[in-house]
């Protein structure tokens, strides 16, 4: 294994280089995992925003339909009142 001062320094250098490679690899893997998680969260956020817009559009459409029906009912009631007073 490591004998003598030069061999000891070489041995330490090899260990440090190996450790540096391992830490670099772990760092890359962690960064890749984080990027994947971020991409997944962004995709989920987009889906939620799309769903919200869809629900808002549906709500607005229903409100508009309700408003038109209320106007029709009011007009019909007004016509009834006018006809009942006219006769």
C-alpha positions as CSV (number, residue, x, y, z in Angstrom):
1,X,0.0,0.0,0.0
2,X,1.4,3.4,1.0
3,X,5.0,3.1,2.2
4,X,7.5,6.0,2.7
5,X,6.8,9.7,2.7
6,X,6.5,10.0,-1.1
7,X,4.2,7.1,-1.3
8,X,2.2,8.5,1.6
9,X,1.7,11.8,-0.2
10,X,0.8,10.0,-3.4
11,X,-1.6,7.8,-1.5
12,X,-3.3,10.9,0.1
13,X,-3.4,12.6,-3.2
14,X,-5.1,9.6,-4.8
15,X,-7.6,9.4,-1.9
16,X,-8.4,13.1,-2.2
17,X,-8.8,12.9,-6.0
18,X,-11.2,9.9,-5.5
19,X,-13.1,11.8,-2.8
20,X,-13.3,14.9,-5.1
21,X,-14.7,12.7,-8.0
22,X,-17.2,11.1,-5.7
23,X,-18.4,14.4,-4.3
24,X,-18.6,15.9,-7.8
25,X,-20.6,13.0,-8.9
26,X,-23.0,13.2,-5.9
27,X,-23.3,17.0,-6.5
28,X,-24.2,16.4,-10.2
29,X,-26.7,13.7,-9.2
30,X,-28.3,16.0,-6.6
31,X,-28.4,18.9,-9.1
32,X,-30.0,16.6,-11.7
33,X,-32.6,15.4,-9.2
34,X,-33.4,19.0,-8.2
35,X,-33.8,20.0,-11.8
36,X,-36.2,17.0,-12.4
37,X,-38.2,18.0,-9.3
38,X,-38.4,21.6,-10.4
39,X,-39.5,20.6,-13.9
40,X,-42.2,18.3,-12.3
41,X,-43.4,21.0,-10.0
42,X,-43.5,23.5,-12.9
43,X,-45.6,21.0,-14.9
44,X,-48.0,20.6,-12.0
45,X,-48.3,24.3,-11.6
46,X,-49.1,24.8,-15.3
47,X,-51.8,22.1,-15.0
48,X,-53.3,23.8,-12.0
49,X,-53.2,27.2,-13.7
50,X,-54.8,25.7,-16.8
51,X,-57.5,24.1,-14.6
52,X,-58.2,27.4,-12.8
53,X,-58.6,29.3,-16.1
54,X,-60.9,26.6,-17.4
55,X,-63.1,26.8,-14.2
56,X,-63.1,30.6,-14.4
57,X,-64.2,30.5,-18.0
58,X,-66.9,28.0,-17.1
59,X,-68.1,30.2,-14.2
60,X,-68.2,33.3,-16.4
61,X,-70.2,31.4,-19.0
62,X,-72.7,30.2,-16.4
63,X,-73.0,33.7,-15.0
64,X,-73.7,35.1,-18.4
65,X,-76.4,32.5,-19.1
66,X,-78.0,33.2,-15.7
67,X,-77.9,36.9,-16.4
68,X,-79.6,36.4,-19.8
69,X,-82.3,34.2,-18.2
70,X,-82.9,36.7,-15.5
71,X,-83.3,39.4,-18.1
72,X,-85.8,37.2,-20.0
73,X,-87.8,36.6,-16.9
74,X,-87.9,40.3,-16.0
75,X,-89.0,41.2,-19.5
76,X,-91.7,38.5,-19.5
77,X,-92.9,39.8,-16.1
78,X,-92.9,43.4,-17.3
79,X,-94.8,42.4,-20.4
80,X,-97.3,40.5,-18.2
81,X,-97.8,43.6,-16.0
82,X,-98.2,45.9,-19.1
83,X,-100.7,43.5,-20.7
84,X,-102.7,43.1,-17.4
85,X,-103.0,46.9,-17.1
86,X,-103.7,47.5,-20.7
87,X,-106.7,45.2,-20.8
